[in-house]
Amino acid sequence: MIINVLDIAILGLLMERNHHGYEIRTQLRDRLGIWANVSFGSIYPALARLERYGYVEAVGPNESRIGALSTGSLAGERASLRALRTTQGLGRRGRKAYRITERGRQEFVGLLSDPATLDDSKNFSLRMALAKYLTPNLRVGLLERRRADLVARLAEVRAGARNEQLDPYARSVMEHAAQGVELDLAWIDDFLSTERGNKETFAQKTK
């Protein structure tokens, strides 16, 4: 069984409510902001694969409508209704909606907190965008692993910038890269401070 980053993103979107394939494509671009050019040629095979694993299931028109509208806010319901109207103009496959199963929910949380492939910034960005589904303890672990990766990356970039064979232009690029990593580290440290406090509060409540 192979689960990739797109699969995790789709499961994350379905954690909140049911979605049509068209809505998933829109949400990947507008909400997660990671797959600006993702195609239906990638989304539908991913949905079929997740359905085969038992992580998602197709729902009928009535179930789809209920799931899509239950967003908890008037603005969200209006946006969902607009998306549903749009899908009515699509083909049969475009009107097919999916919902996540209980097995899919359990698998999603496990995948989201999995330390594998965290060296990929796109992968990490996705996990952080969906981190509300993790416990404070798992969020701290996610951030600490990313911080360790960034510290190692910063050491490599700084060492490269000290290379005497570099011309001023190449060195400026390396120094700019180091500044970018430092900014990422500062952002991680701020988040870690907050999440460690959340972790302690969560631990006290569950005693």
Secondary structure, DSSP 8 states (H G I E B T S, - for coil): ----HHHHHHHHHHHHS-EEHHHHHHHHHHTS-S-TT--HHHHHHHHHHHHHHTSEEEE-HHHHHHHHH-SSSHHHHHHHHHHHHHHTTS-HHHH-EEEE-HHHHHHHHHHHT--TTTT-HHHHHHHHHTGGGS-HHHHHHHHHHHHHHHHHHHHHHHHHHT-TTS-HHHHHHHHHHHHHHHHHHHHHHHHHHHHHHHHHHHHHHT-
